[in-house]
Amino acid sequence: MDSALEYKLKRILGELKGKRGRHTELVSVYIPSGYDLNNIMGQLEDERGTATNIKSTSTKKNVVDALERLIQFLKLYKRTPPNGLALFCGNVSERDGVQDLRVWSVEPPEPITIRLYRCDKEFITQPLEDLVTPKDVYGLVVIDNKTATVATLKGNNYNIVKKLTSGYHGKHRAGGQSHRRFERIIEEQSHEFKKRVAEVVLETFMPISKDFKGFVVGGPAATKEDFLEGDYLHHELRKRIIAVKDITYTDESGIRELIDAAKDDLGELEMIQHKKLLQRFMKHLVEDGPVAYGSDMERALDAGAVDVLLLSDKLSPEEIDRLYEKAKQSNAKLEVISTEFEEGFQLWNTFKGKAALLRYRIGQQ
């Protein structure tokens, strides 16, 4: 899905989810792709007639007015949009006795198949949320002799599932039988630790096997190889190993290191795509290449020189909309970047959330 469309949909969803009705008076309507609008308007006319029987005067007025507003709104359409239509209407005033009747319409970026009419205390947003919620889940496992971390990676975010420690204390200096006994204890500790890590991996990823695309394992060479070659992982999970990477750390910083090391193996993920764009921006910046930020970015946008506009999701919606409208005029691509990962945070913190990859260099002022 186009990053700008996804951002706009997420913003509308955030607004809708923040609205509450005093009673069951917020109306949600979902119209599937290809459905006859006359049938929907007929249904809403019937619902308006039924609503006149509501006992509460204020609730009756709010529901009837919302349905009337939706009927009039639908008359503006000659046919259902290609991907369907979602409508939301209701009194969202925060002051008792004061009506603030508002309508939201969403032409989804992907087809919706659900047909729904609902009158409730909140708007029904789940069918649209499903469109912008990343479905593919990747696993991340980092392990050495002392610690291990298991995480999931979905869309633009990773989530730490479990941190484990082995209780390993290092090598024993004594000789003879004491030394051999201590070595056996260490081996047993290591074996039990790897078993615990494998159990967490199994408990985390087997229940989501439908959406689980595979996982990446990282850590110092010897330990992770022992973990992978030993009889620890479930045979179904063995088939899901995408890549194995040598990395230094096995805590949360190790998870970030692993994501970076495996970026070519996880190339379809939005986070990885955004990382690559920002790393490309930084490379060109160091080499004095075709990039811009700050006032130079605005000038490049006005000149039609922007290829990819990189905006932080921390910017105000109004600012993103303003720059998006400019970008559309020259067919520049827009990417709205999360601050949940290092490069995204750097875009916000260092470049005030605005940067661009250019089609050609422009003179600086």
C-alpha positions as CSV (number, residue, x, y, z in Angstrom):
1,M,0.0,0.0,0.0
2,D,1.2,3.5,-0.8
3,S,2.8,5.0,2.3
4,A,0.9,8.3,2.0
5,L,-2.5,6.5,1.6
6,E,-1.6,4.2,4.5
7,Y,-0.7,7.3,6.7
8,K,-3.9,9.1,5.8
9,L,-6.0,6.0,6.6
10,K,-4.2,5.5,9.9
11,R,-4.8,9.1,10.8
12,I,-8.6,8.9,10.1
13,L,-8.7,5.7,12.1
14,G,-7.0,7.3,15.0
15,E,-9.6,10.1,14.9
16,L,-12.5,7.7,14.7
17,K,-11.3,5.5,17.5
18,G,-11.1,8.6,19.7
19,K,-14.8,9.4,19.3
20,R,-17.4,8.2,21.8
21,G,-21.2,8.5,21.8
22,R,-23.3,9.0,24.9
23,H,-25.6,6.3,23.7
24,T,-25.7,3.9,20.8
25,E,-25.9,6.7,18.3
26,L,-22.7,6.5,16.2
27,V,-23.4,5.0,12.8
28,S,-20.9,2.9,10.8
29,V,-21.7,1.7,7.3
30,Y,-19.5,-0.5,5.1
31,I,-20.4,-1.0,1.5
32,P,-18.5,-3.7,-0.5
33,S,-17.0,-3.2,-3.8
34,G,-19.5,-3.4,-6.6
35,Y,-22.6,-3.2,-4.3
36,D,-25.6,-1.2,-5.4
37,L,-25.8,2.1,-3.5
38,N,-29.6,2.2,-4.0
39,N,-29.9,-0.9,-1.8
40,I,-27.8,0.7,0.9
41,M,-29.9,3.9,0.8
42,G,-33.0,1.9,1.0
43,Q,-31.7,0.1,4.1
44,L,-30.8,3.4,5.7
45,E,-34.3,4.7,5.0
46,D,-35.7,1.7,6.8
47,E,-33.3,2.2,9.7
48,R,-34.3,5.8,10.0
49,G,-38.0,4.8,10.2
50,T,-37.1,2.3,12.9
51,A,-35.1,4.9,14.9
52,T,-38.2,7.0,15.3
53,N,-39.3,4.4,18.0
54,I,-36.3,5.2,20.2
55,K,-37.6,6.3,23.6
56,S,-34.8,8.8,24.4
57,T,-35.6,12.1,22.6
58,S,-31.9,13.1,22.3
59,T,-30.7,9.7,21.1
60,K,-33.6,9.5,18.6
61,K,-32.7,12.9,17.2
62,N,-29.0,12.1,16.9
63,V,-29.6,8.7,15.2
64,V,-32.3,10.0,12.8
65,D,-30.1,13.0,11.9
66,A,-27.1,10.8,11.4
67,L,-29.0,8.5,9.1
68,E,-30.5,11.4,7.1
69,R,-27.0,12.9,6.7
70,L,-25.6,9.6,5.4
71,I,-28.5,9.2,2.9
72,Q,-27.9,12.7,1.6
73,F,-24.1,12.1,1.4
74,L,-24.6,8.9,-0.6
75,K,-26.6,10.7,-3.2
76,L,-23.4,12.5,-4.2
77,Y,-22.1,9.1,-5.6
78,K,-23.2,7.8,-8.9
79,R,-21.8,4.3,-8.1
80,T,-19.8,2.5,-5.4
81,P,-16.1,3.4,-5.6
82,P,-13.9,0.6,-7.0
83,N,-12.7,-0.7,-3.6
84,G,-16.0,0.0,-1.7
85,L,-16.9,2.7,0.7
86,A,-16.9,3.1,4.5
87,L,-19.0,5.8,6.1
88,F,-19.2,7.0,9.7
89,C,-21.6,9.6,11.1
90,G,-22.8,10.7,14.6
91,N,-23.0,13.3,17.2
92,V,-19.4,13.6,18.6
93,S,-20.0,16.7,20.7
94,E,-18.3,16.6,24.1
95,R,-21.0,18.9,25.6
96,D,-24.3,17.4,26.7
97,G,-27.2,18.8,24.9
98,V,-25.1,20.3,22.0
99,Q,-25.1,18.5,18.7
100,D,-21.9,18.2,16.6
101,L,-22.9,15.9,13.8
102,R,-20.0,14.9,11.6
103,V,-19.5,12.6,8.6
104,W,-16.3,10.7,7.7
105,S,-16.0,8.8,4.4
106,V,-13.2,6.4,3.4
107,E,-12.6,5.0,0.0
108,P,-10.2,2.2,1.1
109,P,-7.0,1.6,-0.8
110,E,-7.8,-2.1,-1.0
111,P,-11.2,-3.8,-1.7
112,I,-13.5,-4.4,1.3
113,T,-15.8,-7.4,1.1
114,I,-17.8,-6.8,4.3
115,R,-21.3,-5.3,4.2
116,L,-22.2,-3.8,7.6
117,Y,-24.6,-1.4,9.3
118,R,-24.0,-0.7,13.0
119,C,-25.3,1.8,15.5
120,D,-23.1,1.8,18.6
121,K,-21.4,3.9,21.3
122,E,-18.2,3.8,19.1
123,F,-17.5,3.6,15.4
124,I,-16.7,0.2,14.0
125,T,-13.2,0.5,12.6
126,Q,-11.8,-3.0,12.6
127,P,-12.4,-3.8,8.9
128,L,-10.3,-0.8,7.9
129,E,-7.7,-1.5,10.6
130,D,-7.1,-4.9,9.1
131,L,-6.0,-3.2,5.9
132,V,-3.2,-1.2,7.6
133,T,-2.1,-3.8,10.1
134,P,0.9,-5.8,8.9
135,K,0.1,-9.4,8.6
136,D,3.5,-11.0,8.1
137,V,5.4,-11.7,11.3
138,Y,9.1,-12.5,11.4
139,G,11.0,-14.0,14.3
140,L,14.4,-12.7,15.7
141,V,16.5,-14.8,18.0
142,V,19.9,-13.8,19.4
143,I,21.9,-16.1,21.7
144,D,25.2,-16.6,23.3
145,N,26.3,-18.7,26.4
146,K,25.0,-16.2,28.9
147,T,21.9,-14.4,27.4
148,A,19.3,-14.8,24.7
149,T,16.6,-12.5,23.4
150,V,13.5,-13.5,21.4
151,A,11.6,-10.9,19.5
152,T,9.0,-10.5,16.8
153,L,9.3,-8.1,13.8
154,K,6.1,-6.8,12.2
155,G,5.8,-3.9,9.8
156,N,7.8,-1.0,11.3
157,N,8.1,-2.4,14.8
158,Y,10.0,-5.1,16.7
159,N,8.7,-6.4,20.0
160,I,10.8,-8.1,22.7
161,V,9.0,-11.3,23.7
162,K,11.5,-12.7,26.2
163,K,14.9,-12.2,27.6
164,L,16.7,-15.2,29.1
165,T,19.8,-15.7,31.1
166,S,21.7,-19.0,31.6
167,G,23.5,-18.6,34.9
168,Y,26.7,-19.4,33.2
169,H,29.7,-18.3,35.3
170,G,32.7,-18.9,33.0
171,K,35.5,-21.4,33.1
172,H,36.7,-23.1,36.3
173,R,40.4,-22.8,37.2
174,A,40.8,-25.9,39.3
175,G,42.3,-29.1,37.9
176,G,41.7,-32.8,38.2
177,Q,38.3,-34.2,39.0
178,S,37.0,-30.9,40.2
179,H,37.7,-29.3,36.9
180,R,36.0,-32.1,34.9
181,R,33.0,-32.0,37.3
182,F,32.7,-28.3,36.8
183,E,32.9,-28.7,33.0
184,R,30.0,-31.2,33.1
185,I,28.0,-28.7,35.1
186,I,28.7,-26.0,32.6
187,E,27.7,-28.3,29.7
188,E,24.4,-29.2,31.5
189,Q,23.7,-25.5,32.2
190,S,24.3,-24.7,28.5
191,H,22.1,-27.6,27.4
192,E,19.3,-26.6,29.6
193,F,19.6,-22.9,28.6
194,K,19.3,-23.8,24.9
195,K,16.3,-26.0,25.7
196,R,14.6,-23.0,27.4
197,V,15.3,-20.7,24.5
198,A,13.9,-23.3,22.1
199,E,10.8,-23.6,24.2
200,V,10.2,-19.8,24.1
201,V,10.7,-19.9,20.3
202,L,8.2,-22.7,20.0
203,E,5.6,-21.0,22.3
204,T,6.0,-17.7,20.4
205,F,5.9,-18.7,16.8
206,M,4.0,-22.0,16.5
207,P,0.6,-20.4,17.5
208,I,1.0,-17.8,14.7
209,S,2.2,-20.2,12.0
210,K,-0.4,-18.8,9.5
211,D,1.2,-15.3,9.5
212,F,4.7,-16.4,10.6
213,K,7.1,-16.0,7.6
214,G,10.3,-17.3,9.3
215,F,13.0,-16.2,11.6
216,V,16.6,-15.1,11.7
217,V,19.1,-16.3,14.3
218,G,22.2,-14.3,15.4
219,G,25.0,-14.4,17.9
220,P,28.6,-15.3,18.3
221,A,29.5,-18.2,15.9
222,A,30.0,-21.1,18.3
223,T,26.9,-20.8,20.5
224,K,24.4,-20.1,17.8
225,E,25.8,-23.0,15.7
226,D,25.5,-25.3,18.7
227,F,21.9,-24.1,19.2
228,L,21.0,-24.7,15.5
229,E,22.8,-28.0,15.1
230,G,21.7,-29.5,18.4
231,D,18.3,-31.2,18.8
232,Y,16.7,-28.1,20.3
233,L,14.4,-26.5,17.7
234,H,11.1,-28.1,16.6
235,H,11.4,-29.6,13.2
236,E,8.7,-27.4,11.7
237,L,10.6,-24.3,13.0
238,R,13.9,-25.5,11.5
239,K,12.2,-25.2,8.1
240,R,11.4,-21.5,8.8
241,I,15.0,-20.3,9.4
242,I,15.6,-17.5,6.8
243,A,19.2,-16.6,7.7
244,V,21.9,-17.0,10.4
245,K,24.1,-14.0,11.2
246,D,27.2,-13.4,13.2
247,I,26.6,-10.5,15.6
248,T,28.2,-9.2,18.8
249,Y,25.3,-8.6,21.2
250,T,22.5,-10.7,22.5
251,D,20.3,-8.2,24.3
252,E,17.9,-5.7,22.7
253,S,20.8,-3.9,21.0
254,G,21.6,-7.3,19.5
255,I,18.1,-7.5,18.1
256,R,18.6,-4.1,16.4
257,E,22.0,-5.3,15.1
258,L,20.4,-8.5,13.8
259,I,17.7,-6.6,11.9
260,D,20.4,-4.5,10.3
261,A,22.6,-7.6,9.4
262,A,19.6,-9.3,7.9
263,K,18.2,-6.4,5.9
264,D,18.8,-8.2,2.6
265,D,16.9,-11.3,3.8
266,L,14.0,-9.3,5.2
267,G,13.9,-6.9,2.3
268,E,10.1,-6.8,1.9
269,L,9.4,-5.4,5.3
270,E,8.4,-1.7,5.5
271,M,11.0,-1.1,8.2
272,I,13.8,-2.5,6.1
273,Q,12.7,-0.5,3.0
274,H,12.7,2.7,5.1
275,K,16.1,1.8,6.6
276,K,17.5,1.4,3.1
277,L,16.1,4.8,2.0
278,L,17.5,6.6,5.0
279,Q,20.9,4.9,4.7
280,R,20.9,5.9,1.0
281,F,20.1,9.5,2.0
282,M,22.9,9.5,4.6
283,K,25.4,8.1,2.1
284,H,24.5,10.7,-0.5
285,L,24.7,13.4,2.2
286,V,28.2,12.5,3.1
287,E,29.2,12.3,-0.6
288,D,27.5,15.6,-1.4
289,G,25.1,13.8,-3.6
290,P,21.5,14.5,-4.8
291,V,19.7,14.9,-1.4
292,A,18.2,17.8,0.4
293,Y,16.7,18.7,3.8
294,G,15.4,21.8,5.5
295,S,14.8,24.8,3.3
296,D,16.7,23.2,0.5
297,M,14.2,20.3,0.5
298,E,11.3,22.8,0.2
299,R,13.0,24.5,-2.8
300,A,13.7,21.1,-4.4
301,L,10.0,20.2,-4.0
302,D,8.9,23.4,-5.5
303,A,11.3,22.8,-8.4
304,G,10.0,19.3,-9.1
305,A,13.4,17.8,-8.3
306,V,12.3,15.5,-5.5
307,D,12.2,11.7,-6.3
308,V,11.3,10.4,-2.8
309,L,10.1,12.6,0.0
310,L,11.0,11.3,3.5
311,L,8.8,12.6,6.3
312,S,8.7,11.6,10.0
313,D,5.4,10.4,11.4
314,K,6.1,12.9,14.3
315,L,5.2,15.8,12.0
316,S,1.8,17.3,12.3
317,P,-0.9,15.9,10.0
318,E,-1.4,19.3,8.5
319,E,2.3,19.6,7.6
320,I,2.4,16.1,6.1
321,D,-0.7,16.9,4.0
322,R,0.8,20.2,2.8
323,L,4.0,18.5,1.7
324,Y,2.1,15.6,0.2
325,E,0.0,17.9,-2.0
326,K,3.2,19.5,-3.2
327,A,4.8,16.1,-3.9
328,K,1.9,14.9,-6.0
329,Q,2.3,17.8,-8.4
330,S,5.6,16.4,-9.6
331,N,4.8,12.7,-9.1
332,A,7.3,12.5,-6.2
333,K,6.9,9.4,-4.0
334,L,6.2,10.0,-0.3
335,E,7.3,7.8,2.5
336,V,6.1,8.4,6.1
337,I,8.8,7.1,8.4
338,S,8.3,5.8,11.9
339,T,10.6,6.9,14.7
340,E,10.5,3.4,16.2
341,F,13.9,2.5,14.7
342,E,17.3,4.3,14.8
343,E,17.3,5.8,11.3
344,G,13.7,7.0,11.7
345,F,14.5,8.7,15.0
346,Q,17.6,10.3,13.4
347,L,15.3,11.7,10.6
348,W,13.2,13.4,13.2
349,N,15.9,14.4,15.7
350,T,18.6,15.6,13.3
351,F,16.7,16.7,10.2
352,K,13.5,17.9,11.9
353,G,11.5,15.1,10.2
354,K,12.0,16.3,6.6
355,A,14.4,15.1,3.9
356,A,14.4,14.1,0.3
357,L,16.2,12.0,-2.3
358,L,16.5,14.0,-5.5
359,R,16.2,13.3,-9.2
360,Y,19.0,15.8,-9.7
361,R,21.0,18.2,-7.6
362,I,19.8,21.8,-7.2
363,G,21.9,24.8,-6.3
364,Q,22.1,25.6,-2.6
365,Q,21.3,29.0,-1.1
